[in-house]
Amino acid sequence: MIKNEVQYVSVKTGDPSALGLFGLAMVTLVASTQKLGVTEGFAYVIPWAIFLGAFAQLMASVLDFKKENLFGGTAFGAYAFFWMAVATSWLMKLGFFGEALMNNIDTKQLGYAFLGYLIFSIFMTIGATQTNKALFFIFVLIDFLFIGLSFSTLGIMPVIMHEVAAISELLIAILSFYLAGANVINHQFKRVVMPIGAPFGNKKK
């Protein structure tokens, strides 16, 4: 009797965090310049939102899920779809989908979407305490970004909250560039060249 044995070969993938973080860094850098008044309009922010904010983070999400990294896969995936939705909203505002949609916009709906992402980000911030300190502080800044976005869009202290969102977004970009670089450099040198900070408390293995 011949036994048919099937061998399953696991495909190893590299850590996609650097790619996802680079995508986050790029889109928040470009978007923050518009909020800070350094640049005007948001037409040229859209490509970076789609390809770096959305696609780069979505690729990182898929790879993280393949590595059974629930936290990374969920975070990158959720924020990838966020940037897809935001880019679509900007296109609607610019009339890309026609005047019917452009003239039927209630920005408060976007404010409630930002509020939903704030709730999600708070949960992710708690989870980030078990990753590393650099990533944890990125999530803290993301919380402040969504506080600023949701409050300003809903008309609550719009000027102050807009500034909170703008500054938080720029700081997210800076810290994300650092962590993306640290992931690559530390991996290449097989030692800690750029420190990212140990997790808070004891990480369960």
N, C-alpha and C positions, 0 to 999 in steps of 0.2 A: 504494500500500500504506500503510495507516494503522498507525502504531505506538501501542500502548497503553502509555503511560508511567505508572508508579505512583510517586507522590511520598510519601516517608516523612517525616513531621513529628515531630521529637523534642520531647517535652513536657518543659519545664524545671520542675524542682522546687526549692524552697528547701532550705537546709541543715536537716535534721531534728535535728541534734545537740542544740540547746537543748531541744527537747521531750523527747528521750530522757533527757538529763541531769536535767531537771526531774523526770521520773518517778522516776529513780533517787534523787534527792535527797529527794523526798517519802516514798518507802517506807522508805528507810534512816533518815530522821529519826524517823518514827513507830515503826518496829521497834526502834530503839536505845533509845527511852524505856522500852520494856518490859524490855529486857536490863539497863538501868542501874537498874531498880527505881523509876523515876519514875512509871510507870504499871503497872497490873496486868492480867494476862490478855493474850490475843492475838486475841480475837473481833473487836475493832474495828481490828486491824491488817490483817485479811483483805481488806476492801474496797480499801484502799490498795495492798496487794500485787497484787490482781487488776487494778485499773484504772490505777494509776500504774506500779507495778513491772513489770507484764506488758504491758498493752495499749499504754501510751504508748511503751514501749521497742520493742514489736513494730512499731508504726507507724513509728517512726524506723528500724528495721531494714529494713523493706520499701522505704522511700524511699531509704535509703542504698544498697541493692542496685541500685535503679533508676539511681542516680547512679554506679554501678560502683565504689562504695566498699566493697571487700571487708572491710576492717578494721572499719569502723563497722557495716556490716550484720551481720557475724558477732558482734561484741560485743553490740550491742543485742538481737539475736535470741536469743543464748544466754542472756543474763541475763533476758530476758523470759520464756523458758520455765522458767528457774530459779524465778522468783517464782510462776509458775503451779503448778509442782510443790510449792513450799513451802506455798502457800495451800491446795492440795488436801490436803497432809499435815496441816495444822492442822484442816481440816474433818473429816478422818478421826479425829483425836484428840478432837475435840469430839463425835463420834458422829453427824455429819451423814449419813453413809452407812450408819448402822446399827451395832448392837452387835457384829455378827460381825466387821466390819473393825476397830472400835475395840479389841476384845479380842485382835486378832491383829497387834499392832504390835511390831516389834523396832527400837528407835531406832538401833541400830548400822548398820542399812541406810541410814538417813539420813546417818549419819556418813561412810559410804563414798561416798555421793553428793556430800557436801561435799568429800571428798578429791579426787574426780574433777574438781570445779569448781576446786579449788586448782591442779591440774595445768594445766587449761585456762587459768586466769587468769595463771599464770606465763608461758606462751607469749604471751598477749596483752600482758603487761607489757613483754616484750622488744619486741614490735611497737610499743608505745606510745612507745618512745624516739624514733620517727620522726614523732610527731604534735606534741605540745607538752608542756611541763613540767607544767602543771596536770593534764592528762589522765594523764600518766605517774604522778604521785603518787597520783591516784585509784586507778589499778590497783595500785600498791604497797599502798595501804590495803585494797583488795579482797583481795589476797593474805593480809594479816594477818587479815582477817575470816574467810576460809576456813580459815586455820590454826587460829584460835580455835574456829570452829564444828566443824570435823572432829575436833580433839583433844578438845574438851569432850564432844561427842556420843559419841565412842568411849571415854570414861572416862579419858583421859590428862590429868592435872592439870586436872580439870574446873573448879575454882573460878577458877584463874588464867587458863585459856584462855577461860572465859566472859567475864571482864573484858577480855581482849584483843579478843574479838569485839565486845563492847559499845562500847568506846572507838573501835575502828577504824570501826565502822558509823556512829557519830556524826560522826567526822571526814570520812568519805565524803560524808555528807549536806551538811556545811558546804562542802566543796570543790566538790561537784557543783552546789550553788546558785550558787557564785561563777562556775564555768565556764559554766553555762547563761546566767547574766546577762551574762557577758562576750561570749558569742557573739551575743546579741541587741544589746547596746549598741554593740559595736564595728561590727556590721553596719549599724546605724541611723546611726551618726555617720561611717561610712566611714573610720574611723581607730582607732588603738588607744587606747581610753579606759581599759579594764581589761586590763592586761597578763596574758598567759597563758604566756609563756616560749617561746623558740624550741626546736625539736627538739634532742635530743642528737646531736652529730655532724653529718654532711652528709646531708640527705635527698635520695635519688635522685629525679630528675624523670622 
